[in-house]
Amino acid sequence: MKPKYTPAAIDFEADLKECLTVLERGGLVLYPTDTIWGIGCDATNAAAVERVYRLKGRADGKALIVLLGNADNLDHYVVDVPEMAPELLAVAVKPLTIIYEGAFNVAPNLLGDNDSLGVRIPHEAFCQQLCARFGKPIVSTSANLSGHPAPANFAAIEPEIVHGVDYVVKYRQDDKRPAQPSNVILLATDGTFKIIR
């Protein structure tokens, strides 16, 4: 079993405050998640979401996922949360993104077919605090240019991404452990599901 990562002497609190300020202003942040490093913004701000698409060079039709601080808040953003959702989250052994149908209260350019939205509840100190304090979903898309490999750690992030955001989190930049994307499940309102990744 890998040792739990211990943050270097970096001001965790200062990072959180700066991120929150940037998110509230409609800016973009580059931050560590429970999986790989992500580009984040206020998921309710369509202009900020558009900036993410432009930075990645990604087509608008490809939906982005969001992080949410607490599964109890899903019904604020999903019309009909399937009963199976909490069970899937409870038994997941690695980070799990669930794609729900019928999302609302988020930027429309964030959504996929059937107004679907991918949501992950992170179990990582920085993400948990950021989501809890922001109080709204935060976009979390891999910190890479479209078509390029997702970065295994901060050192692998392309300069165009690092320089294209408004704030780069210092916490965990020195964590060299390779990270992996989450598992992804499409969960229909009738409880049937399909494993996407």
Backbone as CSV, one residue per row, in Angstrom:
resi,resn,N_x,N_y,N_z,CA_x,CA_y,CA_z,C_x,C_y,C_z
1,MET,0.845,-1.197,0.000,0.000,0.000,0.000,0.885,1.254,0.000
2,LYS,0.538,2.199,-0.877,1.334,3.425,-0.991,1.136,4.312,0.234
3,PRO,2.183,4.974,0.674,2.014,5.891,1.810,1.128,7.058,1.427
4,LYS,0.375,7.543,2.372,-0.476,8.709,2.118,0.407,9.920,1.876
5,TYR,0.029,10.718,0.890,0.831,11.891,0.541,0.774,12.929,1.657
6,THR,1.924,13.407,2.032,2.012,14.465,3.041,2.398,15.755,2.345
7,PRO,1.589,16.815,2.415,1.909,18.052,1.707,3.206,18.676,2.206
8,ALA,3.901,19.277,1.259,5.121,20.006,1.617,4.724,21.265,2.385
9,ALA,5.699,22.038,2.764,5.438,23.252,3.550,4.835,24.333,2.660
10,ILE,3.634,24.092,2.223,2.919,25.028,1.345,1.648,25.451,2.075
11,ASP,1.295,26.693,1.952,0.131,27.212,2.665,-1.159,26.737,2.004
12,PHE,-1.651,25.607,2.500,-2.883,24.986,2.016,-4.038,25.980,2.029
13,GLU,-4.166,26.708,3.123,-5.262,27.664,3.294,-5.182,28.801,2.287
14,ALA,-3.977,29.309,2.045,-3.802,30.395,1.071,-4.185,29.935,-0.327
15,ASP,-3.818,28.704,-0.678,-4.197,28.126,-1.973,-5.710,28.071,-2.119
16,LEU,-6.383,27.597,-1.081,-7.841,27.505,-1.122,-8.481,28.879,-1.311
17,LYS,-8.016,29.853,-0.550,-8.590,31.199,-0.640,-8.402,31.800,-2.026
18,GLU,-7.207,31.618,-2.588,-6.946,32.165,-3.930,-7.826,31.486,-4.971
19,CYS,-7.965,30.169,-4.859,-8.837,29.433,-5.775,-10.271,29.946,-5.702
20,LEU,-10.771,30.114,-4.499,-12.147,30.581,-4.323,-12.349,31.964,-4.931
21,THR,-11.378,32.845,-4.750,-11.466,34.192,-5.321,-11.530,34.125,-6.839
22,VAL,-10.673,33.298,-7.432,-10.632,33.164,-8.897,-11.926,32.543,-9.414
23,LEU,-12.412,31.508,-8.765,-13.652,30.867,-9.199,-14.832,31.831,-9.133
24,GLU,-14.914,32.595,-8.059,-16.017,33.557,-7.909,-15.986,34.621,-8.999
25,ARG,-14.805,34.959,-9.483,-14.664,35.973,-10.538,-14.826,35.407,-11.941
26,GLY,-15.118,34.116,-12.047,-15.294,33.502,-13.361,-13.986,33.066,-13.996
27,GLY,-12.934,32.931,-13.185,-11.630,32.539,-13.706,-11.425,31.037,-13.733
28,LEU,-10.259,30.644,-14.239,-9.890,29.234,-14.339,-8.769,28.923,-13.359
29,VAL,-8.842,27.741,-12.758,-7.788,27.280,-11.857,-7.245,25.944,-12.355
30,LEU,-5.992,25.699,-12.044,-5.348,24.420,-12.315,-5.108,23.797,-10.948
31,TYR,-5.721,22.652,-10.684,-5.714,22.135,-9.316,-5.635,20.606,-9.271
32,PRO,-5.094,20.077,-8.154,-5.033,18.623,-7.996,-6.395,18.098,-7.566
33,THR,-6.758,16.944,-8.087,-8.033,16.341,-7.715,-7.767,14.973,-7.090
34,ASP,-8.833,14.231,-6.880,-8.701,12.872,-6.356,-8.205,11.915,-7.432
35,THR,-8.118,12.400,-8.674,-7.565,11.599,-9.772,-6.366,12.370,-10.330
36,ILE,-6.498,12.877,-11.549,-5.409,13.629,-12.171,-5.613,15.130,-11.955
37,TRP,-4.596,15.915,-12.293,-4.736,17.375,-12.204,-5.825,17.833,-13.166
38,GLY,-6.594,18.840,-12.738,-7.707,19.295,-13.545,-7.722,20.796,-13.759
39,ILE,-8.412,21.190,-14.821,-8.729,22.595,-15.065,-10.123,22.797,-14.490
40,GLY,-10.276,23.802,-13.647,-11.559,24.015,-13.008,-12.103,25.403,-13.198
41,CYS,-13.424,25.516,-13.083,-14.105,26.812,-13.105,-15.470,26.616,-12.466
42,ASP,-16.173,27.696,-12.270,-17.535,27.676,-11.751,-18.427,26.985,-12.790
43,ALA,-18.995,25.848,-12.427,-19.808,25.077,-13.369,-21.139,25.743,-13.701
44,THR,-21.483,26.831,-13.014,-22.726,27.544,-13.322,-22.475,28.748,-14.225
45,ASN,-21.223,29.002,-14.566,-20.833,30.179,-15.341,-20.488,29.770,-16.773
46,ALA,-21.407,30.033,-17.714,-21.222,29.584,-19.099,-19.991,30.196,-19.760
47,ALA,-19.691,31.452,-19.442,-18.517,32.103,-20.034,-17.234,31.444,-19.554
48,ALA,-17.191,31.071,-18.278,-16.013,30.389,-17.738,-15.862,29.009,-18.371
49,VAL,-16.972,28.304,-18.543,-16.939,26.984,-19.185,-16.418,27.108,-20.615
50,GLU,-16.849,28.140,-21.332,-16.380,28.370,-22.698,-14.871,28.596,-22.719
51,ARG,-14.349,29.287,-21.732,-12.890,29.497,-21.644,-12.147,28.174,-21.496
52,VAL,-12.731,27.243,-20.753,-12.107,25.924,-20.589,-12.032,25.217,-21.932
53,TYR,-13.135,25.226,-22.683,-13.135,24.595,-24.007,-12.058,25.212,-24.901
54,ARG,-11.969,26.526,-24.879,-10.982,27.210,-25.730,-9.558,26.870,-25.324
55,LEU,-9.293,26.840,-24.021,-7.951,26.530,-23.538,-7.529,25.128,-23.953
56,LYS,-8.439,24.175,-23.866,-8.112,22.797,-24.226,-8.134,22.564,-25.736
57,GLY,-8.755,23.502,-26.483,-8.923,23.291,-27.912,-9.918,22.170,-28.169
58,ARG,-10.932,22.124,-27.337,-11.903,21.030,-27.373,-13.234,21.501,-27.922
59,ALA,-13.910,20.646,-28.683,-15.214,20.987,-29.245,-16.242,21.156,-28.140
60,ASP,-17.127,22.143,-28.297,-18.145,22.413,-27.284,-19.072,21.224,-27.040
61,GLY,-19.224,20.364,-28.060,-20.153,19.243,-27.941,-19.697,18.165,-26.974
62,LYS,-18.437,18.195,-26.564,-17.926,17.198,-25.625,-18.130,17.708,-24.203
63,ALA,-19.032,17.069,-23.502,-19.392,17.531,-22.160,-18.211,17.426,-21.196
64,LEU,-18.248,18.255,-20.157,-17.234,18.253,-19.109,-17.849,17.719,-17.822
65,ILE,-17.032,17.138,-16.950,-17.556,16.660,-15.675,-17.379,17.736,-14.608
66,VAL,-18.065,17.529,-13.490,-17.962,18.466,-12.373,-17.701,17.701,-11.083
67,LEU,-17.120,18.406,-10.117,-16.953,17.880,-8.772,-17.995,18.534,-7.877
68,LEU,-18.542,17.745,-6.986,-19.552,18.222,-6.051,-19.125,17.768,-4.663
69,GLY,-19.237,18.649,-3.690,-18.724,18.361,-2.365,-19.442,17.266,-1.607
70,ASN,-20.738,17.072,-1.890,-21.522,16.149,-1.094,-22.613,15.512,-1.953
71,ALA,-22.765,14.203,-1.870,-23.784,13.506,-2.655,-25.194,13.961,-2.282
72,ASP,-25.364,14.480,-1.065,-26.681,14.960,-0.636,-27.153,16.150,-1.470
73,ASN,-26.217,16.811,-2.161,-26.574,17.976,-2.974,-26.893,17.633,-4.424
74,LEU,-26.853,16.357,-4.782,-27.107,15.967,-6.173,-28.460,16.442,-6.681
75,ASP,-29.479,16.412,-5.814,-30.817,16.798,-6.276,-30.953,18.286,-6.572
76,HIS,-29.928,19.073,-6.255,-29.928,20.485,-6.648,-29.501,20.648,-8.109
77,TYR,-28.965,19.570,-8.696,-28.418,19.661,-10.053,-28.887,18.545,-10.987
78,VAL,-29.545,17.534,-10.443,-30.067,16.420,-11.248,-31.553,16.281,-10.941
79,VAL,-32.375,16.280,-11.994,-33.833,16.257,-11.821,-34.293,15.020,-11.062
80,ASP,-33.803,13.857,-11.471,-34.254,12.606,-10.863,-33.032,11.735,-10.571
81,VAL,-32.530,11.817,-9.351,-31.351,11.040,-8.980,-31.768,9.585,-8.764
82,PRO,-31.237,8.633,-9.547,-31.608,7.227,-9.371,-31.267,6.731,-7.967
83,GLU,-32.131,5.853,-7.438,-31.927,5.326,-6.088,-30.605,4.575,-5.956
84,MET,-30.133,4.025,-7.073,-28.907,3.237,-7.046,-27.648,4.095,-6.883
85,ALA,-27.748,5.389,-7.138,-26.558,6.250,-7.115,-25.786,6.181,-5.794
86,PRO,-26.438,6.356,-4.638,-25.688,6.287,-3.382,-25.010,4.933,-3.162
87,GLU,-25.668,3.852,-3.627,-25.090,2.516,-3.471,-23.811,2.384,-4.298
88,LEU,-23.866,2.866,-5.537,-22.678,2.802,-6.393,-21.529,3.596,-5.786
89,LEU,-21.845,4.771,-5.267,-20.806,5.607,-4.656,-20.227,4.940,-3.414
90,ALA,-21.079,4.244,-2.664,-20.633,3.617,-1.424,-19.699,2.435,-1.663
91,VAL,-19.908,1.705,-2.756,-19.092,0.502,-3.000,-17.900,0.763,-3.922
92,ALA,-17.802,1.961,-4.479,-16.692,2.258,-5.402,-15.354,2.181,-4.669
93,VAL,-14.416,1.450,-5.248,-13.101,1.302,-4.613,-12.091,2.315,-5.148
94,LYS,-12.425,2.978,-6.240,-11.597,4.058,-6.758,-12.513,5.189,-7.179
95,PRO,-11.980,6.384,-7.438,-12.847,7.509,-7.805,-13.822,7.151,-8.926
96,LEU,-15.076,7.545,-8.738,-16.140,7.188,-9.664,-16.897,8.431,-10.131
97,THR,-16.956,8.592,-11.436,-17.776,9.643,-12.043,-19.048,9.000,-12.552
98,ILE,-20.185,9.526,-12.139,-21.471,9.013,-12.609,-22.095,10.055,-13.524
99,ILE,-22.508,9.616,-14.703,-23.195,10.503,-15.650,-24.697,10.359,-15.427
100,TYR,-25.328,11.467,-15.056,-26.764,11.490,-14.779,-27.496,12.190,-15.920
101,GLU,-28.723,11.765,-16.177,-29.564,12.427,-17.170,-30.381,13.524,-16.493
102,GLY,-30.714,14.542,-17.256,-31.615,15.577,-16.749,-30.993,16.501,-15.729
103,ALA,-29.836,17.077,-16.067,-29.184,18.015,-15.157,-29.749,19.427,-15.335
104,PHE,-29.638,20.223,-14.289,-30.098,21.615,-14.337,-29.268,22.425,-13.350
105,ASN,-29.471,23.734,-13.349,-28.747,24.652,-12.456,-27.245,24.702,-12.718
106,VAL,-26.828,24.291,-13.916,-25.427,24.437,-14.321,-25.410,25.098,-15.695
107,ALA,-24.231,25.519,-16.132,-24.108,26.159,-17.445,-24.563,25.185,-18.538
108,PRO,-25.423,25.623,-19.460,-25.936,24.718,-20.491,-24.845,24.154,-21.395
109,ASN,-23.757,24.903,-21.605,-22.690,24.405,-22.485,-21.812,23.354,-21.810
110,LEU,-22.197,22.970,-20.616,-21.497,21.927,-19.871,-22.108,20.553,-20.133
111,LEU,-23.350,20.535,-20.604,-24.144,19.314,-20.665,-23.937,18.501,-21.932
112,GLY,-24.185,17.192,-21.812,-24.133,16.280,-22.947,-25.532,15.960,-23.424
113,ASP,-25.666,14.839,-24.128,-26.971,14.397,-24.620,-27.933,14.184,-23.454
114,ASN,-29.218,14.403,-23.717,-30.263,14.263,-22.693,-29.981,15.131,-21.470
115,ASP,-29.337,16.283,-21.716,-28.957,17.175,-20.620,-28.183,16.416,-19.542
116,SER,-27.313,15.517,-19.984,-26.564,14.697,-19.037,-25.377,15.458,-18.455
117,LEU,-24.988,15.032,-17.256,-23.888,15.670,-16.544,-23.109,14.625,-15.758
118,GLY,-21.790,14.609,-15.954,-20.927,13.725,-15.182,-20.555,14.389,-13.869
119,VAL,-20.767,13.690,-12.760,-20.509,14.241,-11.427,-19.641,13.262,-10.630
120,ARG,-18.652,13.811,-9.949,-17.838,12.999,-9.046,-17.814,13.661,-7.676
121,ILE,-17.898,12.854,-6.639,-17.783,13.331,-5.256,-16.354,12.991,-4.825
122,PRO,-15.463,13.976,-4.745,-14.055,13.670,-4.470,-13.775,13.332,-3.009
123,HIS,-12.806,12.445,-2.822,-12.344,12.090,-1.475,-10.858,12.436,-1.404
124,GLU,-10.589,13.696,-1.453,-9.211,14.218,-1.426,-9.285,15.543,-0.689
125,ALA,-8.331,15.789,0.198,-8.423,16.927,1.120,-8.658,18.264,0.430
126,PHE,-7.856,18.579,-0.581,-7.970,19.888,-1.219,-9.315,20.033,-1.929
127,CYS,-9.679,19.019,-2.709,-10.957,19.072,-3.445,-12.149,19.164,-2.507
128,GLN,-12.114,18.386,-1.447,-13.224,18.415,-0.497,-13.422,19.813,0.082
129,GLN,-12.334,20.417,0.504,-12.413,21.763,1.077,-12.864,22.787,0.031
130,LEU,-12.308,22.687,-1.172,-12.651,23.639,-2.226,-14.137,23.550,-2.575
131,CYS,-14.635,22.332,-2.773,-16.046,22.144,-3.111,-16.956,22.602,-1.980
132,ALA,-16.589,22.247,-0.761,-17.430,22.613,0.395,-17.531,24.121,0.551
133,ARG,-16.421,24.796,0.384,-16.426,26.255,0.579,-17.037,27.000,-0.603
134,PHE,-16.860,26.475,-1.801,-17.417,27.162,-2.972,-18.933,27.027,-3.002
135,GLY,-19.433,25.867,-2.607,-20.881,25.680,-2.499,-21.601,25.449,-3.811
136,LYS,-20.855,25.321,-4.898,-21.436,25.040,-6.214,-20.555,24.005,-6.904
137,PRO,-21.068,23.345,-7.950,-20.226,22.391,-8.663,-19.027,23.105,-9.309
138,ILE,-17.914,22.398,-9.374,-16.696,22.931,-9.986,-16.313,22.028,-11.150
139,VAL,-16.101,22.617,-12.317,-15.665,21.847,-13.470,-14.336,21.170,-13.145
140,SER,-14.190,19.936,-13.611,-12.935,19.212,-13.439,-12.677,18.427,-14.724
141,THR,-11.897,19.018,-15.601,-11.523,18.336,-16.837,-10.010,18.181,-16.853
142,SER,-9.541,17.104,-17.430,-8.107,16.806,-17.408,-7.284,17.973,-17.935
143,ALA,-6.157,18.211,-17.292,-5.312,19.369,-17.611,-4.392,19.074,-18.793
144,ASN,-5.003,18.870,-19.945,-4.247,18.609,-21.169,-4.954,19.233,-22.361
145,LEU,-4.201,19.442,-23.426,-4.795,19.898,-24.671,-5.584,18.745,-25.272
146,SER,-6.673,19.050,-25.973,-7.526,18.023,-26.553,-6.714,17.102,-27.472
147,GLY,-6.876,15.805,-27.261,-6.160,14.832,-28.070,-4.804,14.428,-27.522
148,HIS,-4.324,15.138,-26.509,-3.042,14.818,-25.888,-3.275,13.954,-24.650
149,PRO,-2.264,13.205,-24.207,-2.441,12.354,-23.024,-2.733,13.169,-21.767
150,ALA,-3.532,12.593,-20.887,-3.784,13.230,-19.595,-2.504,13.173,-18.766
151,PRO,-2.184,14.238,-18.033,-0.937,14.257,-17.257,-0.988,13.320,-16.055
152,ALA,0.090,12.573,-15.855,0.164,11.655,-14.716,0.431,12.405,-13.420
153,ASN,1.044,13.584,-13.524,1.316,14.420,-12.352,1.541,15.853,-12.833
154,PHE,1.804,16.761,-11.921,1.919,18.173,-12.282,3.029,18.418,-13.298
155,ALA,4.151,17.738,-13.149,5.295,17.962,-14.039,4.975,17.642,-15.497
156,ALA,3.954,16.822,-15.738,3.604,16.421,-17.106,2.600,17.361,-17.774
157,ILE,2.168,18.388,-17.077,1.176,19.311,-17.656,1.855,20.236,-18.659
158,GLU,1.231,20.394,-19.814,1.797,21.215,-20.876,1.816,22.695,-20.491
159,PRO,2.865,23.427,-20.899,2.986,24.848,-20.553,1.786,25.686,-20.994
160,GLU,1.177,25.330,-22.133,0.017,26.088,-22.614,-1.119,26.063,-21.600
161,ILE,-1.255,24.949,-20.912,-2.302,24.831,-19.894,-1.923,25.630,-18.652
162,VAL,-0.685,25.456,-18.199,-0.223,26.155,-16.990,-0.363,27.669,-17.150
163,HIS,0.009,28.182,-18.316,-0.031,29.631,-18.545,-1.407,30.139,-18.975
164,GLY,-2.326,29.217,-19.272,-3.638,29.626,-19.756,-4.692,29.786,-18.684
165,VAL,-4.348,29.432,-17.440,-5.310,29.575,-16.344,-4.974,30.812,-15.520
166,ASP,-5.879,31.170,-14.621,-5.689,32.367,-13.795,-4.983,32.086,-12.473
167,TYR,-5.020,30.824,-12.036,-4.306,30.476,-10.807,-3.890,29.009,-10.861
168,VAL,-2.646,28.754,-10.466,-2.116,27.389,-10.392,-1.897,27.046,-8.922
169,VAL,-2.570,26.019,-8.458,-2.447,25.595,-7.062,-1.030,25.075,-6.804
170,LYS,-0.473,25.466,-5.686,0.877,25.038,-5.314,0.870,23.670,-4.623
171,TYR,-0.201,23.421,-3.877,-0.332,22.172,-3.127,-0.221,20.973,-4.066
172,ARG,0.620,20.015,-3.707,0.819,18.737,-4.397,1.552,18.854,-5.731
173,GLN,2.142,19.993,-6.031,2.935,20.075,-7.263,4.133,19.136,-7.216
174,ASP,4.629,18.860,-6.019,5.802,17.997,-5.893,5.434,16.526,-5.704
175,ASP,4.162,16.194,-5.808,3.719,14.805,-5.697,3.955,14.115,-7.041
176,LYS,4.915,13.216,-7.098,5.313,12.584,-8.365,4.592,11.273,-8.638
177,ARG,3.736,10.847,-7.729,3.030,9.582,-7.953,2.152,9.689,-9.195
178,PRO,2.194,8.691,-10.090,1.338,8.742,-11.271,-0.134,8.582,-10.902
179,ALA,-0.964,9.413,-11.477,-2.396,9.370,-11.181,-3.161,8.797,-12.365
180,GLN,-4.347,8.309,-12.099,-5.206,7.715,-13.125,-6.560,8.416,-13.142
181,PRO,-7.210,8.483,-14.320,-8.567,9.044,-14.369,-9.544,8.170,-13.588
182,SER,-10.727,8.693,-13.340,-11.749,7.951,-12.603,-12.409,6.897,-13.476
183,ASN,-13.118,5.983,-12.830,-14.049,5.127,-13.551,-15.258,5.991,-13.908
184,VAL,-15.928,5.657,-15.008,-17.095,6.423,-15.438,-18.253,5.476,-15.718
185,ILE,-19.414,5.786,-15.141,-20.629,4.997,-15.343,-21.752,5.919,-15.799
186,LEU,-22.482,5.500,-16.821,-23.689,6.210,-17.249,-24.859,5.560,-16.523
187,LEU,-25.552,6.328,-15.692,-26.649,5.809,-14.878,-27.967,6.425,-15.333
188,ALA,-28.835,5.589,-15.895,-30.127,6.070,-16.394,-31.110,6.255,-15.236
189,THR,-32.153,7.022,-15.495,-33.141,7.298,-14.444,-33.863,6.041,-13.983
190,ASP,-33.904,4.995,-14.835,-34.571,3.751,-14.434,-33.643,2.818,-13.654
191,GLY,-32.415,3.282,-13.374,-31.500,2.496,-12.577,-30.553,1.620,-13.362
192,THR,-30.780,1.497,-14.668,-29.844,0.711,-15.491,-28.581,1.533,-15.691
193,PHE,-27.461,0.856,-15.822,-26.215,1.603,-15.996,-25.319,0.931,-17.025
194,LYS,-24.408,1.730,-17.556,-23.442,1.270,-18.554,-22.081,1.753,-18.140
195,ILE,-21.093,0.867,-18.115,-19.728,1.243,-17.775,-19.081,1.884,-18.996
196,ILE,-18.664,3.137,-18.855,-18.035,3.872,-19.948,-16.511,3.693,-19.897
197,ARG,-15.955,3.708,-18.679,-14.496,3.562,-18.530,-14.192,2.902,-17.186
